[in-house]
Every structure is written in structure tokens, then in C-alpha cells.
Amino acid sequence: MDIMVETRDLAKTFGSPQKGEVQAVKGISLQIQKGEIFSLLGPNGAGKTTTISMISGLTQPTRGDAFIGGFSITHQPLEAKRLLGVVPQEVALYPTLSARQNLEFFGQMYGLGGQDLKRRIDAMLEFVELSDRQSDRIETYSGGMKRRINIAAGLLHDPQVVYMDEPTVGIDPQSRRRILDTVKQLKEQRGMTVLYTTHLMEEAQELSDRVGIIDHGEIIAMGTPGELVQQVVEQDRLIFKVGETPVADDLLTRIRSSVEGVTQVTYDPPGESGENKANVSGLLIVNAMRGRKALPFILHLVEDAGINIDSVEVREPDLEAVFLHLTGRALRD
């Protein structure tokens, strides 16, 4: 496959030796294939936005280089930027202009005009499902609608690569769902390469062909979501909702001692703190290696003890667990 985005020892230091330096990005090297959704996943302040700012030519690297479609962003910036669409985290629209007027302005900035620009604006408004609101001023839009027009502006010139910096921050769940579906369509319907930054583990897990986990300006792990999760020797968590019937300590002991792979068993009565705060049901929580294999044995013991099970949830290892394993802290810490 063709390499659409490549970085070679990309680094950025802010400040000066006299006043103090901050090494925001410490030398990142990666390759992103054509048609791939690649996510940079990390907490706020990890270096995601600085990395992307260098890739998109907004920030000059202290060291290294980035390439878009083989063009150096430092030595061939115009050629590289023609292939790149940018959707920034902050909404970059004129609030007193309509959606169509905003897109006309940005299209002209890309050098588009005439019927070609009109066709592209119509296509983008339809793509982000806002054709019916195209004449309304941006200041009347919801946060999610503004972000969708932001995406349309970044796609007007039909780029081969689009960079999206945390596009779902601060919007409602319905708008977030629309944007995530839009990202998938960029790949599936248009064959576009997407470079996506997020601090939300579930977004990276859902969208990405590959994920680069970034922390303190360094890529600390890279691979498909499945490959990353497999690197972690992590336990499944089995959560049994057991109603109001109390669970005796001897049942917890039997589960812990007789079911292979079980490492921890706890019970939260109704209304207790922690995971079960303000809940009317008790929660029996079992941590186990290969939790699905252990599940039928646990069910048998619980039912033999006369405990009714209302529901069972199996929480498998995820990218949050990977980050915790690699750094010793949660992704949102």
C-alpha cells in the first residue's frame, strides 16, 4: 500500500535554554497507509496537537520532518498542503455568515470558484446532512452542527488526507454519533486517509485501523486495537446484577477458590458507594483471566446459593487497560 503520511524523528521544543525548555514532542516516527484511519490516542497535554500541527505545517519542527503523499512539509509545503484537509479542534467559522457563505469563503481560499465550487459545496452540505440549514447563520447552529460544517470546510478541496483534532469535544451524544459515522464514511465511501486525535479510548477503539498511544511527547505503543490489547495480560471483569438479596461471604470465598482464573471477588450491596452508588440492585464483581471461560462455573455457584441474577456484563480488556498498563495511570488522569 502507498504511504500517505510519514514522520521521521519529528520533535518540537518550546522555550529557550536561557528561560527554560519544554520538550513537547520527543522524536516521533510513524507511517500511515493510504485509506487508513490512524488515531493518536493520549491524555490532554500528551503532544497530540503539537504533533499534528507540525504534520500540517502550522508549527515548524525543532527536528525531523513530515511528509504528505511523499512531499516534505518543510521543503515542499505547498505541494504537501494541497493533499491535506484540516479540521481543527476549535470551530473556525464566521458566526454571522451562513453555512454556504462560510463554505464559499473557504472554497475561494483553496482556489476554487464558479460551478466547481458550487458543486463541491452542495456535495459537502449533503455529506454532513445540513443542506436544509445552509442559509442559516452559523451563530444559530448547535455545537454539533458547527463542527459538521467545520468538517465540510476541511473537505471542500477533496484532499487525499484529512486531519481531525478531537472533533467531538463538547458536543451532545447524538451529534457525536453523527461525526463518528462521518469519519467512517470518509474511509468507506471516499477512500480517504484519516489522521484522528482523541483522548477518548472508545472513539479510538471504534474508528481506528491502527492506534498510536502517545504520552509525554512519545509514541509508547502502536498497532491495531486488537494487537495493543493483546499486549496486556489483563483480566476480564464480570459484573452480575443480583437484586436486593444479600450475597454471603462464603459464596465469595467459593468463587475465588474453586473457579480457575479468578483473582478477585467483591460484592457491593444496593446503595453502597463506588460502582453501585444509588443503585437498587447488588453487584457481584469478579475479576478473572479468560472471563468468558469462567462465566458458566460462576453462574452455577451463584444459582446454587439461591441468588437470582438479573443481568451479567462482561467487560473485556480495552485501550484504557493498555494505557494503564504502560503508564501506571488512567488515560484521563
Secondary structure by P-SEA (a helix, b strand, c coil): ccccbbbcccccccccccccccccccbbbbccccccccccccccccaaaaaaaaaaccccccccccccccccccccaaaaaaabbbbcccccccccccaaaaaaaaaaaaccccaaaaaaaaaaaaaaccccccccccccccaaaaaaaaaaaaacccccbbbbccccccccaaaaaaaaaaaaaaccccbbbbbcccccaaaaaacccbbbbbccccccccccaaaaaaacbbbbbbbbbcccccccaaaaaaaacccccccbbbbbccccccccccccbbbbbbbbcccccaaaaaaaaaaaacccccbbbbbcccaaaaaaaaccccccc
